[in-house]
């Protein structure tokens, strides 16, 4: 398949709807295409919210069920607390993912970024925690920043791994021993700069014991213990 046609598969790959063979061929394309690698990272917040919705929704719920008032209130509350410059892209992905998953109900969300009226105080973001570590055996360096949200945790991971190309994954491990995939990415070949990915977990920061960066084959690369 030509390169231009491969570019068109980036959304399907990020959402996990490509077949196994097509996904394998697209990952070969990612090794050489920095543009598609960046697009895959952009899709991660929306993909993560779709996965969290699927995990938390009982199988008896119809896939096209309309969102109830409490869900809409939570969405609007999340928007109001995060209506700040530099975070609008995440809000759009969050709202769009819930609307698409819940059956396309019309929800108008305004995040135009107008200045707050005189005398009002913008809501502060919840405090974040950060941890970083270099694994002595693999040489992989990673930094994870977590921030509590209504739906669990918003997580950013920065990774420097010069041994690509390889597909990697960040795993959150809870204090109860449960594991959740936070985000995945393709490490390009001969890439010496750090990569930054966004993801999330339904676990709150205080429920997470540690994070692990692994390859798609399960090889351990680095562990970061929560503070």
C-alpha positions as CSV (number, residue, x, y, z in Angstrom):
1,X,0.0,0.0,0.0
2,X,1.3,3.5,-0.9
3,X,2.4,5.9,1.9
4,X,-0.6,8.2,1.4
5,X,-3.0,5.3,1.9
6,X,-1.2,4.3,5.1
7,X,-1.6,7.9,6.4
8,X,-5.4,7.3,6.2
9,X,-5.2,4.3,8.6
10,X,-3.9,6.3,11.5
11,X,-7.3,6.9,13.1
12,X,-8.4,3.3,12.7
13,X,-5.0,2.1,14.2
14,X,-5.3,4.4,17.2
15,X,-8.8,3.2,17.9
16,X,-7.8,-0.5,17.6
17,X,-10.2,-1.4,14.7
18,X,-7.6,-2.4,12.1
19,X,-7.2,-6.1,11.5
20,X,-4.1,-7.8,12.8
21,X,-2.3,-7.9,9.5
22,X,-3.2,-4.3,8.7
23,X,-2.1,-3.2,12.1
24,X,1.2,-5.0,11.7
25,X,1.9,-3.3,8.3
26,X,0.9,0.1,9.7
27,X,3.4,-0.3,12.6
28,X,6.1,-0.8,9.9
29,X,4.9,2.5,8.4
30,X,5.0,4.2,11.9
31,X,8.7,3.4,12.2
32,X,9.4,5.8,9.2
33,X,6.6,8.3,9.6
34,X,7.0,10.9,12.4
35,X,3.7,12.6,11.3
36,X,1.6,9.5,11.9
37,X,3.5,8.8,15.1
38,X,2.4,12.2,16.4
39,X,-1.2,11.7,15.2
40,X,-1.4,8.4,17.1
41,X,-0.3,10.2,20.3
42,X,-3.0,12.8,19.6
43,X,-5.7,10.1,19.5
44,X,-4.7,8.5,22.8
45,X,-6.9,10.6,25.2
46,X,-10.1,9.8,23.1
47,X,-9.1,6.2,22.7
48,X,-8.5,5.8,26.5
49,X,-11.9,7.3,27.4
50,X,-13.6,4.9,25.0
51,X,-11.8,2.0,26.6
52,X,-12.7,3.2,30.2
53,X,-16.4,3.5,29.1
54,X,-16.4,0.0,27.8
55,X,-14.8,-1.4,30.9
56,X,-17.1,0.4,33.3
57,X,-20.4,-0.2,31.4
58,X,-22.3,-3.5,32.2
59,X,-22.9,-5.8,29.2
60,X,-26.7,-5.4,29.7
61,X,-26.5,-1.7,28.8
62,X,-27.4,-1.1,25.1
63,X,-24.4,0.3,23.2
64,X,-26.5,3.2,21.9
65,X,-28.0,4.2,25.2
66,X,-28.3,7.9,25.7
67,X,-26.3,9.5,28.5
68,X,-28.3,10.4,31.6
69,X,-28.3,13.8,33.4
70,X,-25.7,12.8,35.9
71,X,-23.2,11.9,33.2
72,X,-23.8,15.2,31.4
73,X,-23.4,17.1,34.7
74,X,-20.0,15.4,35.3
75,X,-18.9,16.2,31.7
76,X,-19.9,19.9,32.1
77,X,-18.2,20.0,35.5
78,X,-15.0,18.6,34.0
79,X,-15.1,21.2,31.3
80,X,-15.7,24.1,33.7
81,X,-12.7,23.1,35.9
82,X,-10.4,22.6,32.9
83,X,-11.4,25.5,30.7
84,X,-7.8,26.8,30.5
85,X,-5.4,27.5,27.7
86,X,-3.3,24.6,26.7
87,X,-5.8,21.9,27.8
88,X,-8.7,22.5,25.4
89,X,-7.7,19.6,23.1
90,X,-8.1,17.1,25.9
91,X,-11.5,18.4,26.7
92,X,-12.7,18.1,23.2
93,X,-11.4,14.5,23.0
94,X,-13.1,13.7,26.3
95,X,-16.5,15.1,25.4
96,X,-16.4,13.7,21.9
97,X,-15.5,10.2,23.0
98,X,-18.4,10.0,25.5
99,X,-20.9,11.4,23.0
100,X,-19.8,9.0,20.3
101,X,-19.9,6.0,22.6
102,X,-23.3,6.9,24.1
103,X,-25.0,7.0,20.7
104,X,-24.3,10.5,19.4
105,X,-26.6,12.5,21.6
106,X,-26.2,16.2,21.0
107,X,-24.2,17.9,23.6
108,X,-23.1,21.5,23.0
109,X,-19.8,22.2,24.9
110,X,-18.3,25.7,24.7
111,X,-14.6,26.0,25.4
112,X,-13.8,29.1,23.5
113,X,-11.4,30.3,26.1
114,X,-13.0,33.7,26.9
115,X,-11.4,35.6,29.7
116,X,-13.2,35.1,33.1
117,X,-15.5,38.0,34.1
118,X,-14.0,40.5,36.5
119,X,-14.1,39.4,40.1
120,X,-14.2,35.6,39.3
121,X,-11.4,33.2,40.2
122,X,-10.5,30.4,37.9
123,X,-10.7,26.9,39.4
124,X,-7.3,25.5,40.2
125,X,-6.2,22.1,38.8
126,X,-5.8,19.3,41.4
127,X,-2.2,18.8,42.6
128,X,-0.1,16.5,40.5
129,X,2.5,13.9,41.4
130,X,5.6,13.1,39.3
131,X,8.1,10.3,39.4
132,X,11.1,9.5,37.1
133,X,13.6,6.6,36.8
134,X,16.2,5.1,34.6
135,X,16.4,1.3,34.5
136,X,20.1,0.2,35.0
137,X,19.7,-2.9,32.8
138,X,17.6,-1.6,29.9
139,X,18.8,2.0,29.9
140,X,15.2,3.2,29.4
141,X,14.3,6.5,31.2
142,X,10.7,7.3,31.9
143,X,8.9,10.1,33.8
144,X,5.2,9.8,34.8
145,X,3.0,12.6,35.9
146,X,-0.5,11.9,37.4
147,X,-3.4,14.2,38.2
148,X,-6.6,13.1,39.8
149,X,-9.8,13.5,37.8
150,X,-13.5,12.7,38.3
151,X,-13.1,9.6,36.2
152,X,-9.8,8.4,37.9
153,X,-6.4,9.8,36.8
154,X,-5.0,11.8,33.9
155,X,-1.5,10.5,33.2
156,X,1.4,11.8,31.1
157,X,4.4,9.7,30.4
158,X,7.7,10.9,28.9
159,X,10.0,8.1,27.6
160,X,13.5,8.1,26.2
161,X,14.4,4.7,24.6
162,X,17.1,4.5,22.0
163,X,16.6,0.8,21.2
164,X,13.7,1.2,18.8
165,X,11.8,0.4,16.7
166,X,9.5,-1.4,19.1
167,X,5.9,-1.1,20.3
168,X,5.6,-0.1,24.0
169,X,3.0,0.2,26.7
170,X,2.5,2.0,30.0
171,X,0.8,-0.2,32.6
172,X,-0.7,1.1,35.9
173,X,-0.7,-1.5,38.7
174,X,-3.1,-0.9,41.5
175,X,-2.6,-1.6,45.2
176,X,-5.0,-4.4,44.8
177,X,-2.8,-6.0,42.2
178,X,-5.0,-5.1,39.2
179,X,-3.5,-3.8,36.0
180,X,-4.7,-1.2,33.5
181,X,-3.2,-0.2,30.2
182,X,-2.7,3.6,30.2
183,X,-1.3,4.2,26.7
184,X,0.7,2.5,24.0
185,X,3.1,3.9,21.4
186,X,5.6,3.0,18.7
187,X,9.2,3.8,19.5
188,X,10.8,4.9,16.2
189,X,14.2,3.6,15.0
190,X,17.3,5.7,15.8
191,X,15.2,8.2,17.9
192,X,17.2,9.9,20.6
193,X,14.7,12.4,21.8
194,X,12.1,11.7,24.4
195,X,8.5,10.9,23.4
196,X,5.5,12.3,25.3
197,X,2.2,10.5,25.5
198,X,-1.1,11.2,27.2
199,X,-3.4,8.6,28.8
200,X,-5.6,7.8,31.7
201,X,-6.8,5.3,34.2
202,X,-10.0,4.6,36.1
203,X,-7.9,4.3,39.2
204,X,-7.2,7.4,41.4
205,X,-3.5,8.3,42.0
206,X,-3.7,7.0,45.6
207,X,-4.9,3.6,44.3
208,X,-1.9,3.1,42.0
209,X,1.1,1.3,43.5
210,X,3.5,1.6,40.5
211,X,3.8,2.0,36.8
212,X,5.7,-0.2,34.4
213,X,6.8,0.4,30.8
214,X,6.8,-2.8,28.8
215,X,7.1,-3.9,25.2
216,X,4.2,-5.3,23.3
217,X,5.8,-8.7,23.9
218,X,5.7,-8.2,27.7
219,X,9.4,-7.4,28.1
220,X,10.0,-5.2,31.2
221,X,11.7,-1.9,30.4
222,X,11.4,0.3,33.6
223,X,9.4,0.5,36.8
224,X,8.3,3.7,38.6
225,X,6.9,3.4,42.1
226,X,4.2,5.8,43.2
227,X,5.2,8.3,45.8
